[in-house]
Amino acid sequence: MKKLLILSGKGGTGKTTVASAFIHFAQAKAFADCDVDAPNLHIVAGVDAEPQKSDYYGSQKAVINTDKCVSCDMCREKCRFGAIESTDEKYKVNEFSCEGCGVCVAVCPTGAVTLADDVAGKVELYNGECVFCTAELKMGRGNSGKLVSTVKSTLQKNAHDAPLAIIDGSPGIGCPVIASVSGVTMVLIVTEPTMSGLSDLKRILKTVTAFHSRAAVCVNKADINNTMTAEIENYCEENKIPFVGTIPYDKQASVAINAGKSIAETDCTAKQAIKEIFDRMMRMMEVTP
């Protein structure tokens, strides 16, 4: 299985719009959403199967047995994260503040406090005519990289015969992006023609290069600033990074997205531009869609 990962420097650049169009053009049998903090590929990917849901367990968090608690206040006093709350001499743990350090367990004289596995998120697997895996991290959890790895391994396990997998990654260069880049065949970076877009592009390229992965670049909404688009293209040329095309600003794209459709289902100029970029990427990856 060859894996194409689509990234961007920040949210709103057009990463998911491009990913959903690629899925449509390739008639992909395997794809995943690794933006576990805010997954939305399922909205436009056209998946109609019922998902298989499973809990994802992260680090442990403290739990207080109120029957054993004698309200000595030791746990609250020693917790450096302020995660122990007391109301009417009843103690409970704030799951968003608890770091699972175990100090409260150590100081509790009655054994009322224990550490328990924490459900840090949900993994969803759609296994029908195509295989689609996604996940969502619970608020305040810090296991995004591990959850991304779980999404990728679940996709690989259930769609190992698929010739191509398209992966919608997270914006930025944090843990979920690092976990997404690992082991992919190629990365397509979607940027925009702004100074911040060029800065974000350089940061992502450093991350991708560190994993010895191949990368290509395209510019979305390219015609809103032709000067910056040319600067980005020149930067790619100077650094021997394949520049695979530009996508014009197209109001029809917003109409399609707001209707929950892939831009590939709309007859517009942006669709044609993305199709040309898709064809170039498939040739570079030596994939016959």
FENJO-V457462 format. One record per residue. N is the residue number from 1. RES is the residue in one small letter. PHI is phi in whole degrees, -180 to 180 (none if undefined). PSI is psi in radians with two decimals (none if undefined). OMEGA is omega in radians with two decimals (* if undefined). Layout:
N | RES | PHI | PSI | OMEGA
N | RES | PHI | PSI | OMEGA
This chain:
1 | m | none | 2.21 | 3.03
2 | k | -94 | 2.44 | -3.05
3 | k | -119 | 2.19 | 3.06
4 | l | -108 | 2.08 | 3.14
5 | l | -104 | 2.33 | 3.14
6 | i | -113 | 2.15 | -3.07
7 | l | -126 | 2.92 | 3.01
8 | s | -153 | 2.85 | -3.08
9 | g | -76 | -0.45 | -3.14
10 | k | -155 | 2.94 | 3.09
11 | g | -70 | 2.62 | 3.10
12 | g | 88 | 0.05 | -3.12
13 | t | -78 | -0.48 | -3.14
14 | g | 121 | 0.23 | -3.09
15 | k | -60 | -0.89 | -3.11
16 | t | -70 | -0.58 | 3.07
17 | t | -60 | -0.78 | 3.11
18 | v | -68 | -0.76 | -3.12
19 | a | -60 | -0.80 | -3.12
20 | s | -66 | -0.61 | 3.10
21 | a | -68 | -0.72 | 3.11
22 | f | -61 | -0.72 | 3.12
23 | i | -60 | -0.74 | 3.13
24 | h | -67 | -0.82 | -3.11
25 | f | -63 | -0.69 | -3.09
26 | a | -82 | -0.20 | -2.98
27 | q | 49 | 0.82 | -3.00
28 | a | -60 | 2.40 | 3.09
29 | k | -95 | -0.11 | -3.14
30 | a | -146 | 2.21 | 3.06
31 | f | -157 | 2.81 | -3.05
32 | a | -148 | 2.69 | 3.03
33 | d | -113 | 1.91 | -3.13
34 | c | -101 | 0.22 | 3.02
35 | d | -86 | 1.30 | -2.95
36 | v | -73 | -0.25 | 3.09
37 | d | -79 | -0.53 | 3.14
38 | a | -151 | 1.20 | -3.10
39 | p | -70 | 2.35 | 3.10
40 | n | -146 | 0.11 | -3.14
41 | l | -62 | -0.57 | -3.10
42 | h | -61 | -0.40 | -3.10
43 | i | -68 | -0.64 | -3.05
44 | v | -114 | 0.05 | -3.07
45 | a | -85 | -0.18 | 3.09
46 | g | 73 | 0.55 | 3.12
47 | v | -88 | 2.19 | -3.09
48 | d | -119 | 0.06 | 3.12
49 | a | -80 | 2.76 | 3.06
50 | e | -80 | 2.30 | -3.09
51 | p | -78 | 2.62 | 2.94
52 | q | -92 | 2.06 | -3.05
53 | k | -104 | 2.45 | 3.09
54 | s | -144 | 2.60 | 3.12
55 | d | -76 | 2.52 | 3.02
56 | y | -112 | 2.17 | -3.09
57 | y | -100 | 2.26 | 3.11
58 | g | -103 | -2.30 | 3.13
59 | s | -77 | 3.02 | 3.11
60 | q | -88 | 2.71 | 3.07
61 | k | -134 | 2.75 | -3.08
62 | a | -74 | 2.55 | 3.07
63 | v | -134 | 2.37 | -3.12
64 | i | -109 | 2.20 | 3.04
65 | n | -86 | 1.83 | -3.05
66 | t | -66 | -0.38 | 3.11
67 | d | -70 | -0.52 | -3.14
68 | k | -93 | -0.31 | -3.06
69 | c | -69 | 2.31 | 3.13
70 | v | -110 | 0.20 | 3.10
71 | s | 57 | 0.72 | 3.13
72 | c | -76 | -0.30 | 3.08
73 | d | 75 | 0.09 | -3.12
74 | m | -63 | -0.72 | -3.09
75 | c | -64 | -0.80 | -3.13
76 | r | -66 | -0.68 | -3.12
77 | e | -66 | -0.64 | -3.05
78 | k | -91 | -0.23 | -3.10
79 | c | -73 | 1.98 | -3.09
80 | r | -78 | -0.19 | -3.12
81 | f | -99 | -0.01 | -3.14
82 | g | 64 | 0.58 | -3.04
83 | a | -90 | -0.19 | 3.13
84 | i | -96 | 2.16 | -3.12
85 | e | -116 | 2.52 | -3.11
86 | s | -127 | 2.24 | 3.08
87 | t | -136 | 2.09 | -3.12
88 | d | 53 | 0.77 | 3.12
89 | e | 62 | 0.33 | 3.02
90 | k | -107 | 2.19 | -3.06
91 | y | -104 | 2.45 | 3.07
92 | k | -145 | 2.87 | -3.09
93 | v | -105 | 2.28 | 3.02
94 | n | -81 | 1.90 | -3.03
95 | e | -63 | -0.42 | -3.12
96 | f | -81 | -0.37 | -3.14
97 | s | -98 | -0.48 | -3.08
98 | c | -66 | 2.30 | 3.11
99 | e | -105 | 0.02 | 3.10
100 | g | 69 | 0.49 | -3.09
101 | c | -72 | -0.46 | 3.07
102 | g | 90 | 0.07 | 3.12
103 | v | -62 | -0.72 | -3.13
104 | c | -62 | -0.61 | 3.10
105 | v | -65 | -0.73 | -3.09
106 | a | -68 | -0.60 | -3.04
107 | v | -93 | -0.24 | -3.10
108 | c | -67 | 2.11 | -3.07
109 | p | -77 | -0.26 | -3.07
110 | t | -112 | 0.03 | -3.12
111 | g | 71 | 0.44 | -3.11
112 | a | -78 | -0.32 | -3.09
113 | v | -107 | 2.28 | 3.09
114 | t | -134 | 2.88 | 3.04
115 | l | -102 | 2.32 | -3.13
116 | a | -128 | 2.63 | 3.09
117 | d | -59 | 2.36 | -3.08
118 | d | -104 | 2.27 | 3.03
119 | v | -75 | 1.85 | -3.03
120 | a | -93 | -0.16 | -3.12
121 | g | 176 | -3.06 | 3.13
122 | k | -127 | 2.42 | 3.04
123 | v | -109 | 2.32 | 3.12
124 | e | -122 | 2.24 | 3.12
125 | l | -118 | 2.10 | 3.06
126 | y | -102 | 1.96 | -3.03
127 | n | -124 | 1.49 | 3.12
128 | g | -128 | -2.17 | 3.06
129 | e | -65 | -0.49 | 3.02
130 | c | -129 | 2.88 | 3.13
131 | v | -112 | 2.13 | -3.13
132 | f | -131 | 2.23 | 3.14
133 | c | -123 | 2.37 | 3.10
134 | t | -146 | 2.98 | 3.14
135 | a | -158 | 2.81 | 3.09
136 | e | -137 | 2.20 | 3.12
137 | l | -82 | 2.42 | 3.09
138 | k | -70 | 2.67 | -3.13
139 | m | -58 | 2.37 | 3.07
140 | g | 82 | 0.02 | -3.14
141 | r | -91 | 2.63 | -3.06
142 | g | -118 | 0.54 | -3.07
143 | n | -112 | 0.57 | -3.02
144 | s | -62 | -0.70 | -3.13
145 | g | -63 | -0.75 | 3.13
146 | k | -67 | -0.63 | 3.12
147 | l | -68 | -0.67 | 3.06
148 | v | -60 | -0.76 | 3.11
149 | s | -61 | -0.64 | 3.10
150 | t | -65 | -0.73 | 3.11
151 | v | -61 | -0.81 | -3.11
152 | k | -65 | -0.75 | -3.12
153 | s | -69 | -0.60 | 3.09
154 | t | -65 | -0.74 | 3.09
155 | l | -62 | -0.81 | -3.13
156 | q | -61 | -0.73 | -3.10
157 | k | -66 | -0.66 | -3.03
158 | n | -96 | -0.17 | -3.13
159 | a | -137 | 0.68 | -3.05
160 | h | -66 | -0.33 | 3.13
161 | d | -88 | -0.15 | -3.12
162 | a | -70 | 2.37 | -3.12
163 | p | -73 | -0.44 | -3.07
164 | l | -142 | 2.36 | 3.01
165 | a | -121 | 2.31 | 3.10
166 | i | -108 | 2.20 | -3.03
167 | i | -120 | 2.17 | 3.05
168 | d | -90 | 1.98 | -3.08
169 | g | -90 | -3.02 | 3.10
170 | s | -91 | 2.72 | 3.02
171 | p | -75 | 2.75 | 3.09
172 | g | 91 | -2.75 | -3.12
173 | i | -134 | 0.34 | -3.07
174 | g | -77 | -2.90 | -3.07
175 | c | -54 | -0.79 | -3.14
176 | p | -64 | -0.57 | 3.11
177 | v | -70 | -0.77 | 3.13
178 | i | -60 | -0.76 | 3.11
179 | a | -66 | -0.57 | 3.14
180 | s | -69 | -0.72 | -3.06
181 | v | -67 | -0.60 | -3.07
182 | s | -57 | 2.11 | 3.01
183 | g | 84 | 0.08 | 3.14
184 | v | -86 | 2.78 | -3.14
185 | t | -77 | -0.74 | -3.10
186 | m | -156 | 2.69 | 3.13
187 | v | -120 | 2.27 | 2.99
188 | l | -106 | 2.12 | 3.14
189 | i | -101 | 2.12 | 3.10
190 | v | -98 | 2.09 | 3.13
191 | t | -124 | 3.13 | 3.13
192 | e | -131 | 2.73 | -3.01
193 | p | -81 | 1.19 | 3.09
194 | t | -137 | 2.90 | 3.09
195 | m | -62 | -0.73 | 3.12
196 | s | -68 | -0.58 | 3.09
197 | g | -63 | -0.74 | 3.11
198 | l | -67 | -0.70 | 3.12
199 | s | -63 | -0.79 | 3.11
200 | d | -63 | -0.68 | 3.14
201 | l | -60 | -0.78 | -3.14
202 | k | -62 | -0.68 | 3.14
203 | r | -66 | -0.76 | -3.14
204 | i | -65 | -0.71 | -3.13
205 | l | -61 | -0.65 | 3.08
206 | k | -63 | -0.71 | 3.13
207 | t | -65 | -0.82 | -3.12
208 | v | -64 | -0.72 | 3.14
209 | t | -62 | -0.63 | -3.14
210 | a | -62 | -0.44 | 3.12
211 | f | -99 | 0.15 | 3.10
212 | h | 56 | 0.63 | 3.10
213 | s | -98 | 2.57 | 3.08
214 | r | -76 | 2.51 | -3.12
215 | a | -136 | 2.62 | 3.02
216 | a | -135 | 2.82 | -3.03
217 | v | -131 | 2.46 | 2.94
218 | c | -135 | 2.74 | -3.12
219 | v | -114 | 2.17 | 3.08
220 | n | -94 | 2.63 | -3.08
221 | k | 52 | 0.74 | -2.98
222 | a | -62 | -0.56 | -3.03
223 | d | -82 | 0.02 | 3.07
224 | i | -79 | -0.28 | 3.09
225 | n | -156 | 1.48 | -3.06
226 | n | -64 | -0.52 | 3.14
227 | t | -66 | -0.80 | 3.13
228 | m | -70 | -0.61 | 3.08
229 | t | -60 | -0.77 | 3.11
230 | a | -64 | -0.64 | 3.13
231 | e | -66 | -0.70 | 3.10
232 | i | -65 | -0.74 | 3.12
233 | e | -63 | -0.71 | 3.11
234 | n | -65 | -0.68 | 3.11
235 | y | -61 | -0.77 | 3.13
236 | c | -63 | -0.73 | -3.14
237 | e | -64 | -0.75 | -3.13
238 | e | -65 | -0.54 | -3.10
239 | n | -103 | 0.23 | 3.07
240 | k | 56 | 0.76 | 3.08
241 | i | -108 | 2.17 | -3.12
242 | p | -57 | 2.18 | 3.06
243 | f | -104 | 1.98 | -2.92
244 | v | -102 | 0.01 | 3.04
245 | g | 145 | 3.07 | 3.13
246 | t | -126 | 2.66 | 3.12
247 | i | -122 | 2.18 | -3.12
248 | p | -75 | 2.73 | 3.00
249 | y | -67 | 2.26 | -3.03
250 | d | -142 | 2.03 | -3.13
251 | k | -63 | -0.45 | 3.13
252 | q | -66 | -0.44 | 3.09
253 | a | -64 | -0.76 | 3.11
254 | s | -64 | -0.68 | 3.12
255 | v | -62 | -0.78 | -3.14
256 | a | -64 | -0.78 | -3.11
257 | i | -64 | -0.77 | 3.13
258 | n | -64 | -0.40 | 3.10
259 | a | -89 | 0.04 | 3.14
260 | g | 75 | 0.48 | -3.13
261 | k | -116 | 2.72 | 3.00
262 | s | -74 | 2.55 | 3.10
263 | i | -63 | -0.37 | 3.12
264 | a | -67 | -0.26 | 3.11
265 | e | -92 | 0.05 | -3.10
266 | t | -116 | 2.36 | 3.11
267 | d | -85 | 1.69 | -3.09
268 | c | -151 | 2.96 | -3.09
269 | t | -67 | -0.60 | 3.13
270 | a | -64 | -0.67 | 3.11
271 | k | -60 | -0.79 | -3.12
272 | q | -63 | -0.68 | 3.13
273 | a | -66 | -0.74 | 3.13
274 | i | -66 | -0.63 | 3.11
275 | k | -63 | -0.69 | 3.10
276 | e | -65 | -0.69 | 3.09
277 | i | -65 | -0.72 | 3.11
278 | f | -59 | -0.81 | -3.13
279 | d | -61 | -0.71 | 3.12
280 | r | -65 | -0.72 | 3.14
281 | m | -65 | -0.70 | 3.14
282 | m | -65 | -0.65 | 3.09
283 | r | -67 | -0.70 | 3.14
284 | m | -65 | -0.62 | -3.13
285 | m | -89 | -0.07 | -3.11
286 | e | 57 | 0.86 | 3.13
287 | v | -116 | 2.35 | 3.05
288 | t | -103 | 1.83 | -3.08
289 | p | -70 | none | *
